[in-house]
Amino acid sequence: MMSRFGAIVDGYSTGAGLAKAFENEGIICFHIQSQPTIPKVYAHTYKSEHYEKHFTFSGNLLALAEQLKPYQLEFIIPGAECGIELADCLSELLELPNSNGGELSATRRDKYLMWQQVKARGIQVIPSLLAKTLEEAVEWASQQARWPIVVKPLTSAGGEGVKICESISEVVAAYTDIMSTQINMLGFQNQAVLLQHYIAGEEYVVNTVSYAGDHKLCELWNYTRYSRPYGRQIYDVAKVVNFDVEKHEAVVNYAINVIEALGIQYGPAHVEIIKNEEGCFLIEIGARLMGANLPFSLLAKCITTPQAFYTIMAYANPAEFKRKITSPYRLVYPLEAVFMISNQIGIIKAINYIDEICSLPSFYDMKLAVTEGDLLKETIDYQTSPGMVYLSHENPTVIESDKRKIREMEANMFTLTPVKEAQKAVEV
């Protein structure tokens, strides 16, 4: 039997599980690294042993395409946000039939282009401005009658650099902070910022998989966040919810409209939406699997139509995907992903309470992003979260109790050497 091959660009976070799952379907996967080094936020999630070959993109698209051409790849898909545009361009260049193409690829990454494209299709969006200079940002903010104003980078993720501003001085500080961070956590250069009205409401995530323009609702999540100093908001918990037609139909329909506006005909999409009395508003979309480093086995246990599994099905067996596209989405078992939060700064000497967390009744898995010897930072976004704890139990009250215990333990979870003392020890 002839071997089947596929490629994953930046197989990190939840996307780290794709290669092994494709292998189970008889497809050998190659890994394509879009940048010279793996972004630090993702480095602990990459599984090199799951790939037959590894390629690193040097900037020469044609040369890389020539290297890949002999393998007759069936697909090239992104595993994480930073791999989207390269996956689009390579799959189009190799004339793969299941490519989303490069024409709208930038709109699936750049938040301002995304907003423009969605607005042009007549879809309600948040009033926004692209600011390439501080003067532009201040002028627009000064003209707004509605505050707060959100200031964010164009091509980052995980809440990096996002600030909720209550005054012009806070807008100035937020703009300056973003533009002084020349390279963001995904490895892209910050060349401008996006300013938007702050829209309060309930935050949803709609996870889908598409094939040849047919879109499958796979998962519906609800996010909660913590407010932090200086206008920061960080993830608290991501919780899977059952689909309720009356409550969620408008959210799902809005997500599908956005997916189509951005030219996503194939593969997974992760659509973040705010819903309130004014309707639905796009926060942003990722043309890839949901992040949070989710274990595939946990998704299979808890959801009838997990996004990761339908992604595998769409590329490995499109006919089966077509047959099952009407399969009902249902939450079988409660599932919550807890974003760990640090209020400390220092070098990690020891990590405590591991056994206690693993013994909680609803515990399923924990993935730490730090280890002994690392610098622990105060959590202000996804990349400064110490890790994730995944909880699942038939009784939601058990999960609630376990979440409280995790928050209590994480306050003293890390034994630290103060940064100044660690620096002195190195100097000696």
N, C-alpha and C positions, 0 to 999 in steps of 0.2 A: 504494500500500500504506500502511495506517495505521501511524504511528510507534509503536514500543514504548518504554515508559519504565520505569525503575527508579530507586531511590534508595539511596545508601550513606551511613550515618551514621558520620562520623569515618573517612574512607578513608585510614588511616595504616598504617605498617609494611608487612607483607605485603599487607594489604588495599588498599594504594595501587595495586596492579596490577589490581584487580577491574574498575574502570570501563573501561579499555582492552580488557580481555578481553570484557566484555559488549558493547562497541561492535562487536567482531569478529563477534558473534552477532546484530547488528542491533538491539541495545537501547541506547537513549540513557540515560545516567545523570546524575542530579542529585546534588550533594553537600550533605549536611546536617551542619553543624558544631554539636555538642551544647553547646559552651561559647563564651563570648565570644572567647577566644583558644585557639589550638591548643596543647596541652601541649608544652613545650619538647622533651621526649624524642622527640616524633614530628614536630616541625616540618620537619626536613630530608627527611622521606619523602613529604610531601604533594605531589600533582601536580595543581594546579588546572586545568591545560590539558586534563585528561582529562574534564572535566565540562561539560555544557551549561549548567547553572544552579547557583547556590550559594545556600543558605539557612543562616542562623544562628539557632539556637533561642534565643529571648529569655526563655523561661520560660512562655510561653502556648502550651500544647499544642493547644488548640482552634484558635487563630489559625493556627498552622503547618499543621495538618491542612487547614484551609480553603484555604490557599495551594497545597497539593499536590493537592487533590481534582480540579481540572480536568484533570490530566494522566493520570488513570486508571492510576496506577502498578501494575506487576505485582508488585513486591516492595519492601520496605524492609528492608535488612539492615545489621548493623554491620560496619565495616571493621576496627575495633580495639576493645579492651576497654572504653574509655570510652563507646562508642556503643551498648552492648548494651541498656540499659534504655530509652533513647529510641526505638531501633528497634522494640523490643517494643511500647511504648505506642502509637507512631504507626501501626504496621501493624495493631494491634488496633482502634484508633479508626477507621481507614479501612476496616475489615472486609475486609482482604486475606485470602484463603483460605490463604495459606502463612505465617501469623504464628504464632509460638510463644506469643503472648499475654502479658498483663501479670500474670496471677495469680501465677506463680512467678518472675517476672522478677528480683526482688530476690535470690532464692536462687541465681540464676546469676551474681551479682556479690558479694554479701556472704558472706564465708567462713564466718561463724558460722551464718547462715541456711542456707547450702549444707550445712554439716555436719549441722544439725538435720534438714533435709529428707531427706538421704541415710540418716541413721541411722533415721529414722521408717519408711523402706522396708525395714528389716531388713538393710541393707548394712553391712559392717564398716567402722568409721571409727576415727580416732585420738582417744583421750580428750582432750577440749578444754574450755575455759572462756571465756566472754565476760566480760571485765573492763571495767567502766566507771569503776572507781576503782582507785587504786594499792593500797588496802587489800584489795580483792577479789583482785587479782592475787597479792599477797604471801600471803594466807591460803591460796589454792588451791595455790600452789607449795610452801608449807610442808608441806602435807598429802601431797604426792606422794612415793612411795617410789622413783620411777623418774626419773632424770635422764640426760641434759640435758632442758631444757624449751625449746621454741621459742616466741618471742614475735613476733607479726607484726600489721600493720595489717589492717583488714577488707576494704578495697576498693582496695588498690593492686595493683601487678604488678611483674614483673621483679626480685623479691627486695628491693624497697625496704623498708627498716625491719626486715627479718627478721633476728633474732638468735638464736643458739643459746646458751642460758644454762646455766652449771654451778653457779650459786649464787643465793641470794636477792638478794644485792647486784647481780648481773648482771641479774636480772629487773627490779629497781627501775630500773636504768639504761636497760634496753631499753624499758620502759613509758614512762618519762619522755621518752625520745628521740622515740618515736612521737607521744605526745600533745603534745609541744612543736612538732612539725611539723604545724601546723594544716591545711595544704593539701598533699596528697601529689602525686606526680608526674603523676597522671592528672587532677588538678584537684578531687579530692573531699576533704571534711573528715574528719580523723581524730577520731572521737568515742568510740572504744573500741578495745580490742585483743583479739586472740585468743591464748590460751595453749594449747599442745599438748605432749604427749609427743613427744620426738624419736624418730623411727623410722628406724633404719638399714636399708639395703638397696639394691637396684638401682633406679635411677630411670628410668621409661619415660614416653614421651608417646604416647598413642593419638590419632591424628587421624582424624576421621570426617566424613561428610556424611549428613544425613538428609533424607528427603522423605516426608511423610504417614506418619511413624512407621516407615519402613523405613530401616535404618541401614547405611551402607557403610563398612567399614574401608578407609581410603585409605593411611595411612602409620603406621609404627611407628618411633619414635625412641628413642635411648638418650642420656641426658644425663650428663656428668661435670662435677664442680665442683671449685673450689679453696677451701680454707679460708683465711680472712683474719683479721687481728687483731680482737679484740673480738667474737668469736662470729659473724662474717660468713662467708657462703659465696657465691661468685660462680660464674657459668657459665664453664666452660672450653670444652667442645666439645659440639655436638649432632650426633649421627651416626644416619643412617638404617640400620635393620637389617632383614634378611629375616625374614619370619614363620616361626616354628618352632612347630608345634602343641604339642609337649610343653612347650616353654619359655614360650610366650606366650599360649596359649589362655585361661588363667585371667585374665591381664592384660586381654585384649580383652573377655572376657565381663564382667569387673568394670566396665570403662569403659562398656559398653553399658547395664548396670544403672544406673549413675550418670546417664547421659544421659536414660534414661527416668524416673528418679526426679525429675529437675529439669525435666521437661516439654519437653525439646527434641525436637520432632517434625520441624522443618525446619532446614536449613542446617548449617553446619560446627560442629564441637565439637573442643576441644583439651583432652584429659584428662591431667593429670599424676598419676602413680601411683608409689608405692613398693612393691616386692615383696620379701618376705623369707620366712623359714621359717614365719612366722605367717600368711602370706597377702598379700593386696593391701590397700593403704590409699590413700585419696584425699588428694593434696596440695591440688589445686584444679582447677577446670575453667573454661575460657573458652568461651562460646557464640559463637565466631568462629574465623577462620583462625588457625593457628599464627603467632606473631610472628616475630621475628628478621629481618624485612625480606627475606624469601626471594625470589629472582628466579623468576618463573614459568617462564622458559625452562629454568632449571637443574632445576627439579622435573620438567618434562616429559621432560628428557633421562634422568633417573636413576630414575624411579618409574613403574610401569605405570599407577597409579591416583592421581595427585597430588590432594591435597585441594582445591587452588585450582581445578583444572579440573573436578572433580566438583561443586564449588559452582556454577560457571557453568552446568554442564549441568543441575543440579537446578532452577534457576530459569528458565533460557532454554528448556530442552527436557525437561520432566519425563518424557515418554514414553521418551526415550532413556536418561535416568537409570535408569528402571525396568528397561529392557532390559539395561543394563550393570551393574546392581547386583551381579551374581554374578561379574563379571570378576575374575580373581585378582589380588591385590596381590603385587607382586614387585619387588625391588630390581634394576634393570637395570645400574646403574653406581654404584659407591661414591660417597657424598656426605657431606661433613662441613661444618658451619658453625662457624667458629672465632670465639669472642668475644674481641676484643682487650682487653688488660689494661694499665692504666697504673699504674706505681708512682711517678709523678712528679706534682708540682703546680707550675703556672706558666702564664704566658701564652705561647701558641704563636707562635714566630717563624718556624719552618719545619718542614715535614713531610718526613722523610727516608725512603729505602728504598722509595718507591712503585714505581719501575721494577723493583727487585730482587724485590719481592713479586709483581708482575704477571708476571715472567719465570719463576716457579716452575713446574715441569712439571705440577702438578695445579691450578694457579690457574684459577678460572673468573670470579670477580668480587670486588670489594671495595667496601664502602659505608661511608665514613667519616662519623661523626656530629659531627666537629669540623673546623675549618678554621683558617687563620692568623688570629691575633687573638683566638681563643677562649681561655677559661680551661680548661686541662686539669686534671682532678682525679684523685686516686687512685681506682682502680676498687673500688667496694664493692657495686655492684649493676648492673643492666642500664643504667640511665640514665647511669652514669658510665663505661661502656665507650666507648672512642674509636671503635669501629666493628666491622664484621664482615668476615671473609674467608671466601669460599666455595671449597671445594676439591673436585675430582672427578677421579678417575683410575681406570683399569681395574685398576691394581695398588695395593692398599691400603698396601703398604710405601712407595710413593712419597708418598702422602698423609702418612704418619707422619713421613717425613723432612722434608717441607715444613712441617709443623706445628712441628717443632723449630726450623727456620730462622726461621719467623715469630716465635716466642717470643724467639729470640736478637736479631732485628732490632728488635722492638718496644721492647726495653730502651733503645735510643737513637734511636727513631724520631722523637721530637719534640725540636727545639731550642727551649728555653724561656727566657723572661725571668722571673726569680723574681717572685712576686706583689708583694712589697714594693717592688721596683725599678720594676715597672710602675705601681704606685700613685704613686710619687714622680714618675715621668715625666709622668703625667696632671696632678698637682698643679702642676708647673712650667709 
